[in-house]
């Protein structure tokens, strides 16, 4: 049982190989060391707070605790108060059915809550320490792999005892990223966990950051890897156990087995006549008669305790017998600490190599009664670890509160992280954006205002009522594509037929006549395609650019946006321009009864499905919003109607200069409409990719990205399309795939570069969603106040690729509105059929109104 440093280094190397094997998806199934992901990705940072319940099931006793975590108390980052009660677990439950065991757990929890006056009516966050190997698919779900030691039920877990111990020590020491547990209690064993790089854990998606891995290292050697290190006594202990061939490493080092190993060695020596004059008592022949507590006692107080232990075994030892038995005890416990040191050295070496560090400073949290009560065990362990790893500065911290406090801290950290994901950080800047948006809305409604938010009347007075019938043509110009649609309404259903036509760049930026001739050609082609070329149909024209309307079927273009710059158009009636283009063809005839904005069309389309819908929003190539305004507030008109805000112009007067960054300024200066649509340039799909490119360009020039190499690709405006933000920010996309996207763009970087790029995309898109949320909050609060309501229940029709396709935009938008407009219950309803159906509906409503 004596192991020299060469043997310990060999053991450490074998264990390192087992770690890799357990982490790999290809070899995990055959690995003895399972390397179970815990889904714990963060240790405490001191901001955790709240009250938690904790359950701790790890052996023949079950513990219930109330844990109070307070923020920023005293000298430390935080403070934890605990109250606990221990409940025994009857033997019949340890070997009975799972339902019986967990019924006992729940009854114990109920009893504890009654005793501590904890409400049974409220929902409480709870942490469950379950000290058995589980395969966890998420933080609050785990499938039991096997029972260690004497328990034989089935169950599931939330927090492993080893992981919880790391959290406890991590609360007091930010360097704590590894935990070692060496236990003595019946039904427990030995284990270790540590923070592994996520990119190495094949069993979990994602490769950013770190995750705590529960090694379950007690099974090291189950595949024969320790065969040449096993003694006859280890084999005898294994053969007599309840799980032969399993937990080999644990049986060599854990508190449950050290006493038995000493007994077997002493028994053989007695049989050989080397102890007790060859006398073997019945007690010495009995399994379990020498405990690990006895081993600790013999190690602590020398011959006196050894004689007491042997007297209890009816052996009548001599002084030489006592010396020999004490020596055996020391060798067995020394081997245990050596083996544990070799395993720990493997883990620490892996951590150091993962981080590419020449030297490592780290804290190891430790729990377990062998470590706590055996007087020489900690000193031997520390000494050997430091001798095996001279390049590592290792500090050992004893877990004072055990795994129960750690379980509560896992729950507290999980609650903190969930809260951060769910709650947008509503800064003072966002509150200012909301206030400025509201001021802009009010100013835009005044007839003589020069507000940058135009608040254009749409002359849409009514939403659909379900009586719309017949065929309608819808024309939709909103970006780089033009859509022609035929919509048939029958009862409360509709059927659409459509065709999409591309608008070439030279047409977008040519003359107005060329643009509208191109649109007329597309309409002619569509009618021919549908077999309706000789039919005069009522048409609605969705024109997604700011227009000053004086009637439902007339509109003067105020300004081009979204990259359009056709000449001789601004200041002209776009309906007349389309009619003239159709007239020049002289082969089709249309009755254009309504000119609408795409945002208004989206609202009408969703209102056909949900009559609560009184707001329309676009979050795509551009961004805009419309809503139903009260008559009394519209100085420009004397009738009730939908107002097209054209909110993309917020900030054109400088009111957003304090939140506009140098990257936004670069994007604006390189645009075709400098100084215009500043809000849109911070929030819409047409510009977000370019904002990201400007950030990446700046970081590269500062040497923080791509090794400081500014490629020609990165200098190219427009190369980083907004669709790449959606792809890169996908939760399921690994860093290698992010690198692949960057390589397609000619940007060759490391995984670290990919992490930075992904973070930049996240920040830019999150800001866009929060700004839109702040604007939306201003609108819904205005509607609520217009109607004198304490609470508003309203629906928003939404269209646009950014809202529909980006993995996080919609959720951040909704959460921002929820937090910033708490008196409004806002439902977001995606427009499944776009603004085209809305255009047809407006045409139907306008025709109905005209006919009346």
Secondary structure, 3 states (H helix, E strand, C coil): CCCCHHHHHHHHHHHHHHHHHHHCCCCHHHCCCCCEECCCCCCCCCCCCEEEEEEEECCCEEEEEEEEEEECCCCCCEEEEEEEEEEECCHHHHCCCHHHHHHHHHHHHHHHHHHCCCCCCCCCCEEEEECCCEEEEECCEEEECCCCCCCCCCCCCCECHHHHHHHHHHHHCCCEEEEEEECCCCCCCEEEEEEEEHHHCCCCCCCCCEEEEECCHHHCCCCCCCHHHCCHHHHHHHHCCCCCCCCHHHHHHCHHHHHHHHHHHHHHHHHCCCCHHHCCCHHHHCCCCCCHHHHHHHHHHHHHHHHHHHHHCCCCCCHHHHHHHHHHHHHHHHHHHHHHHHHHHHHHHHHHHHCCCCCEEEEEEEECHHHHHCCCHHHHHHHHHHHHCCCEEEEEEECCCHHHHHHHHHHHHHHHHHHHHHCCCCCHHHHHHHHHHHHHHHHHHCCCCCCCCCCEECCCCCCCCCCCCEEEEEEEECCCEEEEEEEEEECCEEEEEEEEEECCHHHHCCEHHHHHHHHHHHHHHHHHHHCCCCCCEEEEEEECCCEEEEECCEEEECCCCCCCCCECCCCCEHHHHHHHHHHHHCCCCEEEEEEECHHHHHHHHHHCCCCCEEEEEEECCCEEEEEEECHHHCCCCCCCEEEECCHHHCCCCCCCCCCCCHHHHHHHHCCCCCCCCHHHHHHCHHHHHHHHHHHHHHHHHCCCCHHHCCCHHHHCCCCCCHHHHHHHCCCCCCHHHHHHHHHHCCCCCCHHHHHHHHHHHHHHHHHHHHHHHHHHHHHHHHHHHHCCCCCEEEEEEEECHHHHHCCCHHHHHHHHHHHHCCCEEEEEEECCCHHHHHHHHHHHHHHHHHHC
